[in-house]
Amino acid sequence: MKNQATLIRRLSLPLLVFYGIGTILGAGIYVLVGKVAGEAGFYTPFSFLLASTLAAFSAFSYAELAARFPKSAGEAIYIEEGFAIKNLSILVGFLIISVGVISVATLAHGFTGYFKIFFDLPEVVIIISIVLFIGLVCAWGIEQSVVIASIMTVVEIIGLLIILYVGKDAFTMLPEKFPEMIPPLDATIWAGIFLGSFVAFYAFIGFEDIVNVAEEAIKPSINIPLAIIISLIVTTIFYVLISIVAILLVAPEKLAASEAPLAMIYQLTTGKTPLVITMISLISVVNGALIQVIMATRVLYGMSRKQWLPAMVGRVNATTHTPLIATMIITALILLFALIFPLLSLAKITSFITLTIFMLINFSLLKIKYSKREYSGFTVPLWVPLTGGVFTLLFILYLITTFI
């Protein structure tokens, strides 16, 4: 349409990196380290390293596809380019949106638990307030939204640095304990490590959200791949360091039994009530939710621009340069899921959906590369998407055997 407003390119590489780190960190590390320790025990840092390696294959596939096709609704576009099946592309787009909506609805419930520590308000009031607040921030503008997300990401990082500082005695023990942290050739021990890496894998999910702000990124074909890679490296370093501190200061079985292992470490090392860590956990939840809403609205926008949805859904406001109707739709869906539907079973389904999308993305890139299309930008070897696709398929099969 003539004179129709469009998204604007405001996101620099630093903002994209903070966006990526924020969406990967989320609130995951504040609870997941205990669950990984329950499976891998003293070899928890090794499980995180293994999980990072497995996630990296898919991350590099996303990086090349984002460089080739820097569009909103990234995954749906990649599937269309690879398989040329319109209905599959539309299905993937809706699956990505459903993951975002369910994730935010789940996070909204998690937010209420933390919030009630400070203010005892009805759960319905808290959920409606936080979801509407996030919706308004997203509607305000992409630069403002990502700047706010970046500030909250910095707070999350400060929280992890606090844990590393109060647990610094663990690093004096490392030279002596390091040989014990290298796993022997024992099938039972490696089974635990692999189970731990399966749990830890979910701590790295989030890098894929970066691709959906490609139309608002400066030099997306260069900066999106860089942001994905840098975000994954930074979060891996934090996860490994935090897991070292955790297992050297607290027995793995104690970590596994705790719902807030980092808060427990803070309390054990300082003797103080972990209010600061609790507040940072609260901010982490809001940050994770904000980034998921941005992602879901951009997928709706991108699908509309592909004419897979009514044009009205993708309409961009001339003042805010954000897709306001898409933002309202996503906000309304989140409220619906958060207030009406039971979320425990839905949260489990999101893991399965995410892995399925990863598998399709890897095999889509494999097919694109085999077609030998002319392309001169960021690229990865053929074995990268092949390995990523096979690993995610194995994870999916594991999930099926676990839940059936």
C-alpha positions in Angstrom: 0.0 0.0 0.0 1.2 3.5 -0.8 2.7 5.5 2.1 2.2 2.5 4.5 4.4 2.7 7.6 7.1 0.1 7.9 9.4 -1.3 10.6 12.6 0.8 11.0 16.2 -0.4 11.5 17.2 0.8 15.0 18.9 -2.3 16.4 22.7 -2.2 16.5 24.9 -5.2 17.1 25.3 -4.4 20.9 21.5 -4.2 21.3 21.1 -7.4 19.3 23.7 -9.1 21.5 21.9 -8.0 24.7 18.6 -9.1 23.2 20.1 -12.5 22.5 21.8 -12.9 25.9 18.6 -11.8 27.6 16.4 -14.3 25.8 18.8 -17.2 26.4 19.5 -16.4 30.1 15.8 -15.8 30.8 15.1 -17.2 34.2 16.5 -20.6 33.3 19.9 -20.6 34.9 18.4 -19.5 38.2 16.6 -22.9 38.5 18.1 -25.2 35.9 21.6 -25.7 37.4 19.9 -27.7 40.2 18.0 -30.0 37.8 21.2 -30.6 35.8 23.1 -31.5 38.9 20.4 -34.0 39.8 21.3 -35.9 36.6 25.0 -35.3 36.1 26.2 -34.8 39.7 29.8 -33.6 39.9 30.0 -33.5 36.1 27.4 -30.8 35.8 29.8 -28.3 34.1 30.6 -30.9 31.5 26.9 -31.4 30.8 26.5 -27.6 30.2 29.5 -27.7 27.8 28.0 -30.6 25.9 24.6 -29.0 25.7 26.2 -25.8 24.4 28.0 -27.8 21.7 24.7 -29.4 20.6 22.9 -26.1 20.6 25.7 -24.5 18.6 25.0 -26.7 15.5 21.4 -25.3 15.3 22.6 -21.8 16.2 25.1 -21.8 13.3 22.3 -23.1 10.9 20.1 -20.2 12.1 23.0 -17.8 11.6 23.4 -18.7 7.9 19.7 -18.7 7.2 19.3 -15.3 8.9 22.1 -13.9 6.7 20.5 -15.4 3.6 16.9 -14.4 4.4 16.9 -11.4 6.9 13.1 -11.3 7.3 10.6 -11.2 10.2 8.8 -14.6 10.7 12.3 -16.0 10.1 11.7 -19.7 10.7 8.6 -19.8 8.6 10.5 -18.1 5.7 13.4 -20.6 6.1 11.0 -23.6 5.8 9.4 -22.1 2.7 12.8 -21.5 1.1 14.0 -25.0 1.9 10.9 -27.2 1.4 8.7 -24.9 -0.7 5.6 -26.2 1.2 3.4 -23.2 2.0 1.2 -25.0 4.5 4.2 -26.4 6.4 5.7 -22.8 6.5 2.4 -21.4 7.9 2.2 -24.3 10.4 5.7 -23.5 11.6 4.8 -19.8 12.0 1.8 -20.6 14.2 3.9 -23.1 16.2 6.5 -20.4 16.9 3.8 -18.0 18.0 2.2 -20.7 20.2 5.6 -21.3 21.9 5.9 -17.6 22.6 2.4 -17.2 23.9 2.6 -20.3 26.2 6.1 -19.3 27.4 4.9 -15.9 28.4 1.7 -17.2 30.0 3.9 -19.6 32.0 6.3 -16.8 33.0 3.4 -14.7 34.1 2.5 -17.3 36.6 6.1 -17.6 37.7 6.2 -13.8 38.1 3.3 -14.0 40.6 5.2 -16.4 42.9 8.2 -14.0 43.1 6.0 -10.9 43.3 4.0 -12.2 46.3 7.1 -12.3 48.4 7.0 -8.5 48.3 3.3 -7.7 47.7 0.5 -10.0 48.5 -2.0 -9.2 45.7 -4.5 -11.5 44.0 -2.9 -13.6 41.3 -5.4 -12.5 38.6 -4.5 -8.8 39.3 -0.8 -9.5 39.1 -1.1 -11.5 35.8 -3.2 -9.0 34.1 -1.0 -6.1 35.2 2.3 -7.7 34.1 1.0 -8.9 30.7 -0.6 -5.5 29.9 2.6 -3.7 31.0 4.7 -5.9 28.7 2.2 -5.4 25.8 2.4 -1.6 26.2 6.3 -1.7 26.2 6.3 -3.7 23.0 3.8 -1.3 21.4 5.9 1.7 22.4 8.7 1.0 19.9 11.3 -1.6 19.1 14.3 0.5 20.2 12.7 1.3 23.5 11.6 -2.3 24.0 15.1 -3.7 23.3 16.8 -1.0 25.4 14.6 -1.9 28.3 15.3 -5.6 27.7 19.0 -4.8 27.5 18.9 -3.0 30.9 17.1 -6.0 32.4 19.7 -8.3 30.8 22.5 -6.3 32.5 20.7 -6.8 35.8 20.5 -10.5 35.1 24.3 -10.6 34.4 24.9 -8.6 37.6 23.0 -11.3 39.5 25.2 -14.0 38.1 28.3 -12.0 38.9 27.1 -11.6 42.5 26.8 -15.4 42.7 30.3 -15.8 41.2 31.6 -13.2 43.7 30.1 -14.7 46.8 31.1 -18.2 45.6 34.6 -17.2 44.7 36.1 -19.7 47.2 35.0 -22.4 44.8 37.7 -21.3 42.4 40.5 -21.8 45.0 39.3 -25.4 45.2 39.3 -25.9 41.4 43.0 -26.9 40.9 42.6 -29.7 43.4 39.1 -30.8 42.3 39.5 -30.4 38.5 40.8 -33.9 37.8 37.7 -35.3 39.6 35.5 -33.2 37.3 36.7 -35.0 34.1 34.4 -37.9 33.5 35.9 -41.4 33.3 35.0 -44.0 30.6 32.1 -45.3 32.5 28.7 -45.9 30.8 26.7 -45.2 33.9 28.4 -41.8 34.5 28.1 -40.9 30.8 24.4 -41.7 30.9 24.0 -39.2 33.7 26.0 -36.6 31.8 23.9 -37.0 28.6 20.7 -36.8 30.7 22.1 -33.7 32.3 23.0 -32.2 28.9 19.4 -32.9 27.8 18.1 -30.8 30.7 20.8 -28.1 30.2 20.0 -27.9 26.5 16.8 -25.9 27.3 19.0 -23.2 29.1 20.4 -22.4 25.6 17.1 -22.1 23.8 16.4 -18.5 22.9 19.1 -17.6 20.3 16.6 -18.3 17.6 14.4 -15.3 18.7 17.1 -12.9 17.4 16.2 -13.8 13.7 12.7 -12.4 14.1 13.9 -8.8 14.5 15.9 -9.0 11.3 13.8 -6.2 9.6 14.6 -3.9 12.5 18.3 -4.7 12.7 21.1 -2.6 11.2 23.1 -4.6 8.6 21.1 -7.8 9.5 23.0 -10.2 7.2 26.2 -9.4 9.2 24.9 -8.5 12.7 22.3 -11.2 13.2 24.8 -14.1 12.8 27.3 -12.2 14.9 24.7 -11.6 17.6 23.7 -15.3 17.7 27.3 -16.5 18.0 28.3 -13.9 20.6 25.2 -14.5 22.7 25.8 -18.3 22.8 29.5 -17.9 23.7 28.7 -15.4 26.6 25.9 -17.5 28.1 28.0 -20.7 27.8 30.8 -19.0 29.8 28.4 -17.9 32.5 26.6 -21.3 32.7 29.9 -23.2 33.1 31.3 -20.8 35.7 28.0 -20.8 37.7 27.8 -24.7 37.6 31.4 -24.9 38.8 30.6 -22.7 41.8 27.4 -24.6 42.5 28.8 -28.1 42.6 32.0 -27.2 44.5 30.0 -25.4 47.2 26.9 -27.5 47.5 26.3 -31.2 47.2 24.6 -32.1 43.9 21.7 -33.8 45.7 21.1 -30.6 47.7 21.1 -28.5 44.5 18.7 -30.9 42.8 16.3 -30.7 45.7 16.2 -26.8 45.6 13.7 -24.8 43.5 16.0 -21.8 43.8 19.6 -23.2 43.8 21.4 -19.8 43.2 19.4 -18.2 46.0 20.5 -21.1 48.2 24.1 -20.6 47.3 23.8 -16.9 48.1 22.3 -17.6 51.5 24.9 -20.3 52.4 27.9 -18.2 51.4 26.7 -14.9 52.9 24.3 -15.9 55.7 21.9 -13.3 54.4 18.3 -13.6 53.1 18.5 -13.8 49.3 16.2 -10.9 48.6 18.6 -9.4 46.0 18.7 -12.6 44.0 14.9 -13.0 44.3 14.4 -9.5 42.9 16.8 -10.2 40.0 15.0 -13.5 39.3 11.8 -11.4 39.1 13.4 -9.1 36.6 14.7 -12.1 34.6 11.1 -13.4 34.3 9.9 -10.1 33.0 12.8 -9.8 30.5 12.1 -13.3 29.2 8.5 -12.5 28.7 9.2 -9.2 27.0 11.5 -10.8 24.4 9.0 -13.6 23.7 6.2 -11.0 23.0 8.5 -9.1 20.7 9.3 -12.3 18.9 5.7 -13.5 18.5 4.4 -10.1 17.2 7.2 -10.0 14.6 6.3 -13.5 13.4 2.6 -12.4 13.0 3.8 -9.3 11.2 6.1 -11.4 8.9 3.3 -13.9 8.1 1.0 -11.1 7.2 3.6 -9.5 4.9 3.9 -12.9 3.1 0.0 -12.7 2.7 -0.4 -15.8 4.8 -2.6 -13.7 7.2 -4.8 -10.7 6.6 -2.9 -7.5 5.7 -4.5 -5.7 8.7 -2.5 -8.0 11.1 0.8 -6.7 9.7 -0.1 -3.0 9.7 2.6 -0.9 11.2 1.7 2.2 13.2 3.2 5.4 11.6 4.1 6.9 15.0 5.6 3.9 16.9 6.7 1.9 13.9 5.5 -1.2 15.6 2.8 -3.7 14.5 0.1 -2.6 17.0 -2.6 -5.0 15.9 -0.2 -8.0 16.1 0.9 -6.8 19.5 -2.8 -6.6 20.7 -3.5 -10.1 19.4 -0.5 -11.6 21.1 -1.2 -9.8 24.4 -4.9 -11.0 24.3 -3.8 -14.6 23.6 -1.3 -14.5 26.5 -4.0 -13.3 28.9 -6.3 -16.0 27.7 -3.8 -18.8 28.3 -2.5 -17.3 31.6 -6.0 -16.9 33.1 -7.9 -19.9 31.7 -5.7 -22.8 30.5 -3.7 -25.3 32.8 -0.1 -24.5 31.9 1.9 -27.5 33.2 1.1 -29.8 30.3 1.3 -27.0 27.8 4.8 -26.0 29.0 6.0 -29.5 28.3 4.6 -29.4 24.8 6.7 -26.2 24.1 9.9 -28.2 24.4 8.7 -30.7 21.9 7.6 -28.0 19.5 10.9 -26.0 19.8 13.0 -29.1 19.1 10.8 -30.0 16.1 11.3 -26.5 14.6 15.1 -26.8 15.2 15.1 -30.1 13.3 13.1 -28.7 10.4 15.4 -25.6 10.2 18.6 -27.7 10.1 17.2 -30.0 7.4 15.9 -26.9 5.5 19.3 -25.4 5.4 20.8 -28.7 4.3 18.3 -28.8 1.4 19.1 -25.2 0.4 22.9 -25.8 0.5 22.4 -29.0 -1.6 20.6 -26.9 -4.2 23.8 -24.8 -4.6 22.0 -21.5 -4.9 24.2 -18.5 -5.6 25.2 -17.0 -2.2 28.3 -15.2 -0.9 27.5 -14.3 2.7 28.0 -16.0 6.0 28.0 -19.8 5.5 28.7 -23.0 7.4 29.8 -26.5 6.2 27.2 -29.0 5.2 27.9 -31.2 8.2 26.7 -28.5 10.6 23.0 -28.6 9.7 23.2 -32.4 9.2 24.6 -32.8 12.7 22.1 -30.3 14.2 19.2 -32.0 12.5 20.2 -35.5 13.7 20.9 -34.4 17.3 17.5 -32.6 17.6 15.8 -35.6 16.1 17.4 -37.8 18.8 16.2 -35.3 21.5 12.7 -35.5 20.0 12.7 -39.3 20.2 13.9 -39.1 23.8 11.1 -36.8 24.6 8.5 -39.1 23.0 9.8 -42.1 24.9 9.9 -40.1 28.2 6.3 -38.8 28.0 4.5 -41.7 26.4 
